[in-house]
Amino acid sequence: MLFSKCKDKIKIAKAFISAKAFKKYSPIFVSLSLTNRCNLRCAYCKVTQRDTGELNTSEVFSIVRSLAQMGTRMISLTGGEPLMRDDIGNIISYIKQFGMTVRMLTNGIMLPQRISEVRTLDELRISLEGDEEEHERLRGAGTFKKTIYAMELARSEGINVTLSTGLTAQNVLISKFLIELAHRLNLNIHMHPLHSLDYFCFDELEKLLPNNEQYRKGIRKVLYYKKMYPSLIRNSIASLKYYLSWPHPQGNIQCAAGRILCRISSKGIMYPCVLMEQRYDGMNCLEKGVERAFEALSKNREFLSLCSGCWCSGTLELNCLYSMKLAVWLNLLNL
């Protein structure tokens, strides 16, 4: 397994070099939304109010085949809640047939009923907002213990788990509880700031966002933990320092969207990244083809004028890698 991961990292490094040095672009990393349906109604999220149309199994398979032919190395399955799909196990298995790394983002509530279908995941990212009071304030009564159980169950099945937590005014100082939980279950922590995704209910979001002083204090706390426990915190130091420039981005970060990454919506529309959904007119992968859609992104960079900074943590890490920041590459090798 370790050898396989090392080989994959070598392939990823080669693809990065090819994109940077020879301008041979390919969607190495793809965020693929499978559904806008969800079993929860979180305080700040309105994804379930969006169009419920979604790709069927054969359409997902068609897109995956095209991505494999184009050199994709990792697919992140997102939603909504991916476990709402009856075919989630088949989708994961199909992607794995092409030797790609598969990550899935989930709230964990439905995991006990679907555990046999997700055992081959390379990473399971489960959302936890903080301690029981904070988590249930945002995600609903009774969700905390179910989420913790999902993490414990996944770890007992040998699945790599990352605890994903968003910084709010209430939990901006990552609690000792999260650190102890990560140590106890042998999992990582991935911090992300709440940002202006169309998924979010903006009235509620305003109430949750920390002010600038709170936010920077929280990021400094994460940096402190990163230096104490380098492999525990998945965020790189470079990305955390970038976050300190909120709300005005600073730093020489190059955009990797349309170069090595893209986002595909639950209806098969390709976007530069998740932050560009609803801001940019993407191309339909089923109608135009995945290769043509990505080529359009790589050639037409007009979407950059719509971007106010890279606050999506997953995309930011890839942008830092694409910018060839040595510390970020070393962080990747240590994970």
ZIRAVEN-V361168 format. One line per field, one symbol per residue. phi: phi as a letter, one per 30 degrees, with the letter a starting at -180 (. if undefined). burial: # if it has 24 or more other ideal C-beta (glycine too) atoms within 12 Angstrom, else .. Layout:
# ZIRAVEN-V361168
phi = ???
burial = ???
This chain:
# ZIRAVEN-V361168
phi = .ddddddddddddddddddddchccaddcbccdcacdadcbdeccbedddeddbddedddedddedddddjdcbbccbahceddddceddddddddeciddbcbcadidceedbeddcddddacccdbdkdedddddccjdiddddddddddddddciddccdcbcdcddceceddedddddddchbccbcbddbddddddddddedcdddeddddddddddddddddbeddcddddddddddddeccdbjdccdcdicbbabbddciccbeaddcdicbddcddddcjdddddddddcccddddccckccdddddeddddddhdeddddddddd
burial = .......##..##.##..#.....################.####.#..#...##...###.##.###.################.###.##.###.#.############..##.##.#############.##.###...##.###.######...#################.###.##..#.###############...#..###....##.##.###.##....################......#########################..#.##.##...##.##.###....##..#.###############.#.###.##..#
